[in-house]
Amino acid sequence: GELVIASRDDLKQAMHQMFDETKEVMNFRCEGGYLPDIDEVKEVYLELEREDALDVICLGRYGISGTADNMMIFYEYNLETDQLIQMKEETRSLLAQAESQINVEGLSDYEIVCAVNDYLCDTIVYPESEPYAEETHTAYSAFKNGSAVCDGYARAAKLLLNDYGIECDLAVGECIPDGGHAWNLVNLDGEWYHMDVTWNDGGAEWDENARSAYLLVTDDFMRQSRVWDEAVYPDTPAEPYAG
């Protein structure tokens, strides 16, 4: 049957399904006076990117066109769709494999977060030079090749922590002066804290505490090195997580 979209929730569900099925085009009809525009599509995409680190990956361009009776959303991926489908399927087994190597039995949530941070620092290396391969933005490459850029680290962390029952968000912002960056927010004991596995993995050779430098830290601490749309993400307490 024909797809009918009458609310932002409908739009979100439909866009999510496009990602789940790695579809490039979706046609639909609008009802009830609801008429999404490109700004709404972008907002929903950014929400989906935060919520689903497995399926919402490698999107290059997207757009919306048409009239209420006949609208279309298109996605243009940065990789061939059959390659993406294959990667997503493999990511599920790679995730299970990673989990078999992290022993979380009897650990508290805090200890699990530390174990995941350590595991990713042990197993992933940031690629040496640009241009970075498209898949380095994914958990797939983080787990399979041990190679990832910041959002690949962050997606891998999110998938692991979510599987362990710990809420974990994907944060996107800008570092001063290096530009775009991604990291995580993690919920422990009902409060949110920042975790930047990429930066925790940056300086281990020269500082034995480097791995925990960006582990469960505050908004104030993060503001020293970056900016992000703070209205969109949860706030942290004034003090870092005490462990």
Phi and psi restraints in degrees (value plus and minus 20) as a CYANA .aco file:
   2 GLU   PHI     -96.1   -56.1
   2 GLU   PSI     120.5   160.5
   3 LEU   PHI    -103.8   -63.8
   3 LEU   PSI     107.0   147.0
   4 VAL   PHI    -136.6   -96.6
   4 VAL   PSI     112.5   152.5
   5 ILE   PHI    -142.3  -102.3
   5 ILE   PSI     101.5   141.5
   6 ALA   PHI    -142.8  -102.8
   6 ALA   PSI     -17.0    23.0
   7 SER   PHI    -180.7  -140.7
   7 SER   PSI     147.9   187.9
   8 ARG   PHI     -82.1   -42.1
   8 ARG   PSI     -56.5   -16.5
   9 ASP   PHI     -80.7   -40.7
   9 ASP   PSI     -62.8   -22.8
  10 ASP   PHI     -79.3   -39.3
  10 ASP   PSI     -64.4   -24.4
  11 LEU   PHI     -80.1   -40.1
  11 LEU   PSI     -64.8   -24.8
  12 LYS   PHI     -83.2   -43.2
  12 LYS   PSI     -64.1   -24.1
  13 GLN   PHI     -81.5   -41.5
  13 GLN   PSI     -63.2   -23.2
  14 ALA   PHI     -87.3   -47.3
  14 ALA   PSI     -61.9   -21.9
  15 MET   PHI     -86.2   -46.2
  15 MET   PSI     -57.2   -17.2
  16 HIS   PHI     -83.8   -43.8
  16 HIS   PSI     -60.9   -20.9
  17 GLN   PHI     -83.1   -43.1
  17 GLN   PSI     -56.8   -16.8
  18 MET   PHI     -77.6   -37.6
  18 MET   PSI     -64.1   -24.1
  19 PHE   PHI     -86.2   -46.2
  19 PHE   PSI     -66.3   -26.3
  20 ASP   PHI     -75.8   -35.8
  20 ASP   PSI     -58.6   -18.6
  21 GLU   PHI    -117.3   -77.3
  21 GLU   PSI     -16.3    23.7
  22 THR   PHI      30.5    70.5
  22 THR   PSI      26.3    66.3
  23 LYS   PHI    -108.5   -68.5
  23 LYS   PSI     132.5   172.5
  24 GLU   PHI    -125.2   -85.2
  24 GLU   PSI     -42.9    -2.9
  25 VAL   PHI    -157.2  -117.2
  25 VAL   PSI     118.7   158.7
  26 MET   PHI    -156.4  -116.4
  26 MET   PSI     105.5   145.5
  27 ASN   PHI    -124.7   -84.7
  27 ASN   PSI     122.6   162.6
  28 PHE   PHI    -177.4  -137.4
  28 PHE   PSI     148.2   188.2
  29 ARG   PHI    -136.5   -96.5
  29 ARG   PSI     120.9   160.9
  30 CYS   PHI    -114.8   -74.8
  30 CYS   PSI     127.1   167.1
  31 GLU   PHI    -156.7  -116.7
  31 GLU   PSI     142.5   182.5
  32 GLY   PHI      47.5    87.5
  32 GLY   PSI       5.4    45.4
  33 GLY   PHI      57.7    97.7
  33 GLY   PSI     -16.8    23.2
  34 TYR   PHI    -102.2   -62.2
  34 TYR   PSI     108.8   148.8
  35 LEU   PHI    -162.0  -122.0
  35 LEU   PSI      76.1   116.1
  36 PRO   PHI     -90.6   -50.6
  36 PRO   PSI     129.9   169.9
  37 ASP   PHI    -142.3  -102.3
  37 ASP   PSI    -198.4  -158.4
  38 ILE   PHI     -82.3   -42.3
  38 ILE   PSI     -52.8   -12.8
  39 ASP   PHI     -83.9   -43.9
  39 ASP   PSI     -61.2   -21.2
  40 GLU   PHI     -87.5   -47.5
  40 GLU   PSI     -60.4   -20.4
  41 VAL   PHI     -80.5   -40.5
  41 VAL   PSI     -61.2   -21.2
  42 LYS   PHI     -85.6   -45.6
  42 LYS   PSI     -64.9   -24.9
  43 GLU   PHI     -79.3   -39.3
  43 GLU   PSI     -65.0   -25.0
  44 VAL   PHI     -85.4   -45.4
  44 VAL   PSI     -61.7   -21.7
  45 TYR   PHI     -78.3   -38.3
  45 TYR   PSI     -65.0   -25.0
  46 LEU   PHI     -84.9   -44.9
  46 LEU   PSI     -54.1   -14.1
  47 GLU   PHI     -86.4   -46.4
  47 GLU   PSI     -65.2   -25.2
  48 LEU   PHI     -83.3   -43.3
  48 LEU   PSI     -57.8   -17.8
  49 GLU   PHI     -81.2   -41.2
  49 GLU   PSI     -55.5   -15.5
  50 ARG   PHI     -93.6   -53.6
  50 ARG   PSI     -49.5    -9.5
  51 GLU   PHI    -110.9   -70.9
  51 GLU   PSI     -49.7    -9.7
  52 ASP   PHI    -150.1  -110.1
  52 ASP   PSI      73.5   113.5
  53 ALA   PHI     -98.8   -58.8
  53 ALA   PSI     -28.7    11.3
  54 LEU   PHI    -110.6   -70.6
  54 LEU   PSI     -69.9   -29.9
  55 ASP   PHI    -112.4   -72.4
  55 ASP   PSI     -50.6   -10.6
  56 VAL   PHI    -111.9   -71.9
  56 VAL   PSI      63.3   103.3
  57 ILE   PHI    -162.3  -122.3
  57 ILE   PSI     137.1   177.1
  58 CYS   PHI      40.0    80.0
  58 CYS   PSI      10.4    50.4
  59 LEU   PHI    -104.1   -64.1
  59 LEU   PSI     107.8   147.8
  60 GLY   PHI    -113.9   -73.9
  60 GLY   PSI     -87.6   -47.6
  61 ARG   PHI    -146.6  -106.6
  61 ARG   PSI     138.9   178.9
  62 TYR   PHI    -171.9  -131.9
  62 TYR   PSI     141.7   181.7
  63 GLY   PHI    -184.5  -144.5
  63 GLY   PSI     150.8   190.8
  64 ILE   PHI    -158.6  -118.6
  64 ILE   PSI     120.8   160.8
  65 SER   PHI    -173.4  -133.4
  65 SER   PSI     148.8   188.8
  66 GLY   PHI      88.5   128.5
  66 GLY   PSI    -190.2  -150.2
  67 THR   PHI    -135.3   -95.3
  67 THR   PSI     151.3   191.3
  68 ALA   PHI     -73.1   -33.1
  68 ALA   PSI     -55.8   -15.8
  69 ASP   PHI     -94.4   -54.4
  69 ASP   PSI     -43.4    -3.4
  70 ASN   PHI    -173.5  -133.5
  70 ASN   PSI      67.4   107.4
  71 MET   PHI    -126.1   -86.1
  71 MET   PSI     139.8   179.8
  72 MET   PHI    -162.0  -122.0
  72 MET   PSI     116.7   156.7
  73 ILE   PHI    -133.6   -93.6
  73 ILE   PSI     117.1   157.1
  74 PHE   PHI    -142.2  -102.2
  74 PHE   PSI     127.3   167.3
  75 TYR   PHI    -137.5   -97.5
  75 TYR   PSI     116.9   156.9
  76 GLU   PHI    -137.5   -97.5
  76 GLU   PSI      93.3   133.3
  77 TYR   PHI    -106.5   -66.5
  77 TYR   PSI     136.1   176.1
  78 ASN   PHI    -104.8   -64.8
  78 ASN   PSI     -21.9    18.1
  79 LEU   PHI    -152.3  -112.3
  79 LEU   PSI     139.1   179.1
  80 GLU   PHI     -80.3   -40.3
  80 GLU   PSI     122.1   162.1
  81 THR   PHI     -83.0   -43.0
  81 THR   PSI     -57.1   -17.1
  82 ASP   PHI     -88.5   -48.5
  82 ASP   PSI     -51.8   -11.8
  83 GLN   PHI     -87.0   -47.0
  83 GLN   PSI     -60.7   -20.7
  84 LEU   PHI     -83.6   -43.6
  84 LEU   PSI     -64.4   -24.4
  85 ILE   PHI     -79.7   -39.7
  85 ILE   PSI     -65.4   -25.4
  86 GLN   PHI     -79.3   -39.3
  86 GLN   PSI     -65.5   -25.5
  87 MET   PHI     -80.9   -40.9
  87 MET   PSI     -64.2   -24.2
  88 LYS   PHI     -82.5   -42.5
  88 LYS   PSI     -64.3   -24.3
  89 GLU   PHI     -81.3   -41.3
  89 GLU   PSI     -63.6   -23.6
  90 GLU   PHI     -87.9   -47.9
  90 GLU   PSI     -51.6   -11.6
  91 THR   PHI     -79.2   -39.2
  91 THR   PSI     -56.2   -16.2
  92 ARG   PHI     -80.7   -40.7
  92 ARG   PSI     -64.3   -24.3
  93 SER   PHI     -95.6   -55.6
  93 SER   PSI     -52.8   -12.8
  94 LEU   PHI     -83.3   -43.3
  94 LEU   PSI     -57.6   -17.6
  95 LEU   PHI     -83.7   -43.7
  95 LEU   PSI     -65.7   -25.7
  96 ALA   PHI     -82.1   -42.1
  96 ALA   PSI     -59.4   -19.4
  97 GLN   PHI     -82.0   -42.0
  97 GLN   PSI     -65.3   -25.3
  98 ALA   PHI     -81.0   -41.0
  98 ALA   PSI     -62.2   -22.2
  99 GLU   PHI     -85.2   -45.2
  99 GLU   PSI     -48.9    -8.9
 100 SER   PHI     -91.7   -51.7
 100 SER   PSI     -36.5     3.5
 101 GLN   PHI    -117.3   -77.3
 101 GLN   PSI     -28.4    11.6
 102 ILE   PHI    -127.8   -87.8
 102 ILE   PSI      95.4   135.4
 103 ASN   PHI    -109.4   -69.4
 103 ASN   PSI      86.7   126.7
 104 VAL   PHI    -127.1   -87.1
 104 VAL   PSI     -12.1    27.9
 105 GLU   PHI     -80.4   -40.4
 105 GLU   PSI     108.1   148.1
 106 GLY   PHI      54.3    94.3
 106 GLY   PSI     -16.2    23.8
 107 LEU   PHI    -105.1   -65.1
 107 LEU   PSI     128.5   168.5
 108 SER   PHI     -94.5   -54.5
 108 SER   PSI     145.9   185.9
 109 ASP   PHI     -76.5   -36.5
 109 ASP   PSI     -62.2   -22.2
 110 TYR   PHI     -79.7   -39.7
 110 TYR   PSI     -63.6   -23.6
 111 GLU   PHI     -87.3   -47.3
 111 GLU   PSI     -53.3   -13.3
 112 ILE   PHI     -85.3   -45.3
 112 ILE   PSI     -63.2   -23.2
 113 VAL   PHI     -78.6   -38.6
 113 VAL   PSI     -64.6   -24.6
 114 CYS   PHI     -82.2   -42.2
 114 CYS   PSI     -61.2   -21.2
 115 ALA   PHI     -85.7   -45.7
 115 ALA   PSI     -60.2   -20.2
 116 VAL   PHI     -87.0   -47.0
 116 VAL   PSI     -64.8   -24.8
 117 ASN   PHI     -77.6   -37.6
 117 ASN   PSI     -66.6   -26.6
 118 ASP   PHI     -82.8   -42.8
 118 ASP   PSI     -66.0   -26.0
 119 TYR   PHI     -78.8   -38.8
 119 TYR   PSI     -65.3   -25.3
 120 LEU   PHI     -88.5   -48.5
 120 LEU   PSI     -59.5   -19.5
 121 CYS   PHI     -82.5   -42.5
 121 CYS   PSI     -56.5   -16.5
 122 ASP   PHI     -90.6   -50.6
 122 ASP   PSI     -52.6   -12.6
 123 THR   PHI    -128.9   -88.9
 123 THR   PSI     -31.8     8.2
 124 ILE   PHI    -135.5   -95.5
 124 ILE   PSI     121.7   161.7
 125 VAL   PHI    -142.7  -102.7
 125 VAL   PSI     119.0   159.0
 126 TYR   PHI     -93.5   -53.5
 126 TYR   PSI     112.5   152.5
 127 PRO   PHI     -78.7   -38.7
 127 PRO   PSI     127.4   167.4
 128 GLU   PHI     -92.0   -52.0
 128 GLU   PSI     -58.8   -18.8
 129 SER   PHI    -164.2  -124.2
 129 SER   PSI     134.5   174.5
 130 GLU   PHI     -99.8   -59.8
 130 GLU   PSI     140.2   180.2
 131 PRO   PHI     -95.0   -55.0
 131 PRO   PSI     120.8   160.8
 132 TYR   PHI     -98.8   -58.8
 132 TYR   PSI     117.0   157.0
 133 ALA   PHI     -79.5   -39.5
 133 ALA   PSI     123.8   163.8
 134 GLU   PHI     -74.0   -34.0
 134 GLU   PSI     -60.2   -20.2
 135 GLU   PHI     -90.0   -50.0
 135 GLU   PSI     -34.0     6.0
 136 THR   PHI     -86.7   -46.7
 136 THR   PSI     -29.4    10.6
 137 HIS   PHI    -105.3   -65.3
 137 HIS   PSI     -13.0    27.0
 138 THR   PHI    -141.4  -101.4
 138 THR   PSI     139.4   179.4
 139 ALA   PHI     -86.4   -46.4
 139 ALA   PSI     -50.2   -10.2
 140 TYR   PHI     -72.2   -32.2
 140 TYR   PSI     -72.5   -32.5
 141 SER   PHI     -88.9   -48.9
 141 SER   PSI     -55.9   -15.9
 142 ALA   PHI     -78.6   -38.6
 142 ALA   PSI     -66.3   -26.3
 143 PHE   PHI     -99.3   -59.3
 143 PHE   PSI     -62.1   -22.1
 144 LYS   PHI    -100.9   -60.9
 144 LYS   PSI     -65.8   -25.8
 145 ASN   PHI    -124.9   -84.9
 145 ASN   PSI     -26.6    13.4
 146 GLY   PHI      40.9    80.9
 146 GLY   PSI      10.5    50.5
 147 SER   PHI    -155.2  -115.2
 147 SER   PSI     104.0   144.0
 148 ALA   PHI    -178.0  -138.0
 148 ALA   PSI     129.8   169.8
 149 VAL   PHI    -111.7   -71.7
 149 VAL   PSI    -196.5  -156.5
 150 CYS   PHI     -74.8   -34.8
 150 CYS   PSI     -63.5   -23.5
 151 ASP   PHI     -95.3   -55.3
 151 ASP   PSI     -41.1    -1.1
 152 GLY   PHI     -87.8   -47.8
 152 GLY   PSI     -64.9   -24.9
 153 TYR   PHI     -76.7   -36.7
 153 TYR   PSI     -68.2   -28.2
 154 ALA   PHI     -86.6   -46.6
 154 ALA   PSI     -57.6   -17.6
 155 ARG   PHI     -87.8   -47.8
 155 ARG   PSI     -60.8   -20.8
 156 ALA   PHI     -82.2   -42.2
 156 ALA   PSI     -63.3   -23.3
 157 ALA   PHI     -81.6   -41.6
 157 ALA   PSI     -63.1   -23.1
 158 LYS   PHI     -83.8   -43.8
 158 LYS   PSI     -65.9   -25.9
 159 LEU   PHI     -80.7   -40.7
 159 LEU   PSI     -64.0   -24.0
 160 LEU   PHI     -83.8   -43.8
 160 LEU   PSI     -71.5   -31.5
 161 LEU   PHI     -85.0   -45.0
 161 LEU   PSI     -60.1   -20.1
 162 ASN   PHI     -80.5   -40.5
 162 ASN   PSI     -60.8   -20.8
 163 ASP   PHI     -83.9   -43.9
 163 ASP   PSI     -50.4   -10.4
 164 TYR   PHI    -106.1   -66.1
 164 TYR   PSI     -11.0    29.0
 165 GLY   PHI      60.6   100.6
 165 GLY   PSI      -1.3    38.7
 166 ILE   PHI    -129.2   -89.2
 166 ILE   PSI     107.7   147.7
 167 GLU   PHI     -86.9   -46.9
 167 GLU   PSI     113.1   153.1
 168 CYS   PHI    -167.2  -127.2
 168 CYS   PSI     109.9   149.9
 169 ASP   PHI    -129.5   -89.5
 169 ASP   PSI     136.7   176.7
 170 LEU   PHI    -124.3   -84.3
 170 LEU   PSI      99.0   139.0
 171 ALA   PHI    -125.5   -85.5
 171 ALA   PSI     119.3   159.3
 172 VAL   PHI    -145.5  -105.5
 172 VAL   PSI     114.1   154.1
 173 GLY   PHI    -178.3  -138.3
 173 GLY   PSI    -175.3  -135.3
 174 GLU   PHI    -149.2  -109.2
 174 GLU   PSI     114.8   154.8
 175 CYS   PHI    -110.2   -70.2
 175 CYS   PSI     128.2   168.2
 176 ILE   PHI    -118.6   -78.6
 176 ILE   PSI     101.3   141.3
 177 PRO   PHI    -124.0   -84.0
 177 PRO   PSI      -4.3    35.7
 178 ASP   PHI    -104.4   -64.4
 178 ASP   PSI     -28.2    11.8
 179 GLY   PHI      74.7   114.7
 179 GLY   PSI    -175.1  -135.1
 180 GLY   PHI     -75.1   -35.1
 180 GLY   PSI     121.4   161.4
 181 HIS   PHI    -171.5  -131.5
 181 HIS   PSI     134.1   174.1
 182 ALA   PHI    -154.4  -114.4
 182 ALA   PSI     128.0   168.0
 183 TRP   PHI    -176.1  -136.1
 183 TRP   PSI    -186.3  -146.3
 184 ASN   PHI    -141.9  -101.9
 184 ASN   PSI     139.2   179.2
 185 LEU   PHI    -137.8   -97.8
 185 LEU   PSI     115.8   155.8
 186 VAL   PHI    -143.2  -103.2
 186 VAL   PSI     118.2   158.2
 187 ASN   PHI    -119.3   -79.3
 187 ASN   PSI      96.3   136.3
 188 LEU   PHI    -146.3  -106.3
 188 LEU   PSI     111.9   151.9
 189 ASP   PHI      31.4    71.4
 189 ASP   PSI      17.6    57.6
 190 GLY   PHI      59.3    99.3
 190 GLY   PSI     -15.2    24.8
 191 GLU   PHI    -142.5  -102.5
 191 GLU   PSI     130.3   170.3
 192 TRP   PHI    -118.2   -78.2
 192 TRP   PSI     122.7   162.7
 193 TYR   PHI    -158.6  -118.6
 193 TYR   PSI     131.9   171.9
 194 HIS   PHI    -101.9   -61.9
 194 HIS   PSI     124.2   164.2
 195 MET   PHI    -158.9  -118.9
 195 MET   PSI     100.1   140.1
 196 ASP   PHI    -136.7   -96.7
 196 ASP   PSI      73.9   113.9
 197 VAL   PHI     -86.6   -46.6
 197 VAL   PSI     -55.4   -15.4
 198 THR   PHI     -77.5   -37.5
 198 THR   PSI     -68.6   -28.6
 199 TRP   PHI     -93.9   -53.9
 199 TRP   PSI     -48.7    -8.7
 200 ASN   PHI     -85.0   -45.0
 200 ASN   PSI     -47.3    -7.3
 201 ASP   PHI    -108.2   -68.2
 201 ASP   PSI     -19.8    20.2
 202 GLY   PHI    -100.6   -60.6
 202 GLY   PSI     -55.9   -15.9
 203 GLY   PHI    -147.0  -107.0
 203 GLY   PSI       3.7    43.7
 204 ALA   PHI     -79.5   -39.5
 204 ALA   PSI     -49.8    -9.8
 205 GLU   PHI     -85.3   -45.3
 205 GLU   PSI     -57.4   -17.4
 206 TRP   PHI    -120.8   -80.8
 206 TRP   PSI     -24.1    15.9
 207 ASP   PHI    -170.9  -130.9
 207 ASP   PSI      93.5   133.5
 208 GLU   PHI     -87.4   -47.4
 208 GLU   PSI     -38.4     1.6
 209 ASN   PHI    -112.8   -72.8
 209 ASN   PSI     -16.2    23.8
 210 ALA   PHI     -77.4   -37.4
 210 ALA   PSI     -56.4   -16.4
 211 ARG   PHI     -84.1   -44.1
 211 ARG   PSI     -41.8    -1.8
 212 SER   PHI    -128.5   -88.5
 212 SER   PSI     -12.9    27.1
 213 ALA   PHI     -80.3   -40.3
 213 ALA   PSI     -56.1   -16.1
 214 TYR   PHI    -139.1   -99.1
 214 TYR   PSI      21.3    61.3
 215 LEU   PHI    -130.6   -90.6
 215 LEU   PSI      88.7   128.7
 216 LEU   PHI      40.9    80.9
 216 LEU   PSI      36.2    76.2
 217 VAL   PHI    -129.9   -89.9
 217 VAL   PSI     156.2   196.2
 218 THR   PHI    -117.5   -77.5
 218 THR   PSI     146.8   186.8
 219 ASP   PHI     -74.9   -34.9
 219 ASP   PSI     -66.9   -26.9
 220 ASP   PHI     -76.1   -36.1
 220 ASP   PSI     -65.0   -25.0
 221 PHE   PHI     -83.3   -43.3
 221 PHE   PSI     -63.6   -23.6
 222 MET   PHI     -88.5   -48.5
 222 MET   PSI     -50.4   -10.4
 223 ARG   PHI     -83.9   -43.9
 223 ARG   PSI     -37.6     2.4
 224 GLN   PHI     -87.6   -47.6
 224 GLN   PSI     -44.9    -4.9
 225 SER   PHI    -144.2  -104.2
 225 SER   PSI     -26.1    13.9
 226 ARG   PHI    -181.1  -141.1
 226 ARG   PSI     147.1   187.1
 227 VAL   PHI    -146.3  -106.3
 227 VAL   PSI     130.3   170.3
 228 TRP   PHI    -172.2  -132.2
 228 TRP   PSI     145.8   185.8
 229 ASP   PHI     -96.7   -56.7
 229 ASP   PSI      69.6   109.6
 230 GLU   PHI     -85.3   -45.3
 230 GLU   PSI     -43.3    -3.3
 231 ALA   PHI     -86.8   -46.8
 231 ALA   PSI     -44.2    -4.2
 232 VAL   PHI    -104.9   -64.9
 232 VAL   PSI     -49.8    -9.8
 233 TYR   PHI    -125.1   -85.1
 233 TYR   PSI     138.1   178.1
 234 PRO   PHI     -86.1   -46.1
 234 PRO   PSI     131.1   171.1
 235 ASP   PHI    -103.2   -63.2
 235 ASP   PSI     134.6   174.6
 236 THR   PHI    -122.6   -82.6
 236 THR   PSI     143.8   183.8
 237 PRO   PHI     -85.5   -45.5
 237 PRO   PSI     153.3   193.3
 238 ALA   PHI     -95.4   -55.4
 238 ALA   PSI     -45.2    -5.2
 239 GLU   PHI    -129.6   -89.6
 239 GLU   PSI     125.2   165.2
 240 PRO   PHI     -85.0   -45.0
 240 PRO   PSI     143.8   183.8
 241 TYR   PHI     -83.8   -43.8
 241 TYR   PSI     113.4   153.4
 242 ALA   PHI    -102.2   -62.2
 242 ALA   PSI     -38.6     1.4
